[in-house]
Amino acid sequence: MLNFCLSMIETEEEKDKFEELYNKYKGIVHYIALDYMSKEGLVEDAAQETFIKLIRYLDKIQNIDDHKTFSFVKIVTKSVCVDMLRKEKSNHIKDQKMLKNEIPAPDLTDYYVLEESISTLPEPYRDVLMLKYYYNLKEKEIAFIFNISKSGVYKRLNKAKALLKEEQS
């Protein structure tokens, strides 16, 4: 799989960066995919699709070892798995093991209250907010990751904001 992905990248610098990303996160991607998928073949397909999507965002990844990168890889992996399950019309998703502190802590302590509120949001809304405001992705990029329309992204963002306002009132 690594060689296939590397063949999609043009520059040596990007290849080195991707190889480092792949080696650091292949186990985590496999674990998350295994948590969602019931067949080993689907796990491998999900892992490959995740890394193919990550190639598109190499320029957004500044530090491979950063917690933001870890969170981003998790979000993309989950999205790929859900999309694959949807395509297969499978109604059975294994129970998810939730990691504590799904959202990384902001650098400024003023945001701890907001962080706690965001972490209580349902996953689709939380993930869209994270990608939009924490990772600074455009709506088009978020739509690509979740395989939804741009209007679907806007709807999720608006719903997430409404839920946050409701919670803080």
N, C-alpha and C positions, 0 to 999 in steps of 0.2 A: 504494500500500500504506500509506503514512504516513497519508493521510487516513482510510482505513478503520480503522486502529488508533486514531487520535485520536478517532474517533466512538464508540469503546468506553469512553472515559475521561470521567469526570464533571467534575472540577474543572480550572480553568485551570492551577493550580499543577502538577497531575499531568500535564496535557497538555504543559506546558513541559518538565518533567522527562523525559517520554517522548520528546519531539522531540529533546532533547539526546542522550539515550541512542541513539535511532535514528540520528541523524546521525553520532555517534561510532563506532558499531559495525556499521553496515550493510555496510561493506566486509568486515569480519572474518567476519560471519555468512555473507555470500555466499561468501567464500573457503572456509570450513569446509564449507558445504553443497556447494560445487562439488567439494571433495575426496572427498565421499561419494557424490554423485549423478552419474549419467552424462548425464542429459538436463537441458537448461536450464530447462524447465518445472518439473521436480521441484526444482531449485535454488530457484526463486522460491517454490514452495509451501512448501519447508522454511524459507526465510527468513521468510515471512509467519507460519507457524505458530510459529516461534521468538519473533517479536516479540509475537504474541498471548499466548504463555505468559509472556513477560517482563512484560506489563501486570499480570498477577496478582501479581507480586513487586515492583512499584515501591516499595512501602513498605519493603522490606528493603534496597533500594539506597540507601546513604547518599551516596556520592560517585561520580559517573559516571566520573571519571578514575582511580579507585582500581584497583589491580591485582586486588583481590578481585572487583570488578565485571567486569573483563575475564575472569577465570577463570570466574565464574558464567555469563556470556554464552556462553563456549566450551562449558561443560558442558551447558547447556540446548540449544544448537545441535546438538551431537553426539547428544544423546538424541533430539531431534526427528528427525534424519536416520536414526538407527538404527530408530526406531519406524516411520518411513515406509517404509523398505526392508523391514522385517518385514511390514508390511501389504501390500506389493506382492508378497510372497513371492519376493523377489529373493535369490538365493544369491550373487550376485556383488557384492562391495563392492570398490571401487577401493582400492589400497594407500593406507594413511593416512600422511600426513606428520606425524611426531611433532615437536612443538615441545619444545625442551629446557626443562627446569624447568617441567613441567606444573603443579606445585603452587607457589603463591607462597610466598616465604620468610616464616616467622613473625617477629614483631617481637622475640622473645626468643631469644638464641643457644642457650639450653638445649634448644630444640626442633629444632635442626638435625639431630641424629641421627634423631629421630623422623620429621622431614620426609623425610630420605633413604630411610628404610624405607618410608614411605607411597608415595613416588614409584616404588618398585620393584613395588608391587602391580599386579595386572592392572586395567585401566581401570574395569570395573564396580564393583569393590570400592573403589578409590581415590576415584572420583567420589562414591559414597554416603558414605564417611567425610568427605570434604570438605564435602558439603552438610549433613551432620548436625552435625559438630563445629566446622567453620570458619565456616559461614554460619548455623548455628543453626536450620536448617529442621526442621520436625516430620516424622515418618515419613510422615504423610498427604501432605504437600507433596512429599516426595521421591518417593513412589509416583506422584503425579500427573505429575511431570517425566519419570520413566522409563516411565510407563504400565505399572506393575506393581502388585501388591497390597501392602498394608502388611506382610503376612507375608513377601513377597519382599524388602522393604527390610530387615526384621529378619534374614532369612537372610543377606543380603549383608553387613550390619554384623557379624554374628557370625563369618562366614567371614573377613572382613577383619581382625577382631581376632585370630582364631586364627592367621592367616598372619603377622601382626605379632609375636605371641608366639613363634611357631615361628622366625621370622627372628632374634629377639633372644636366643634360647637358644643 
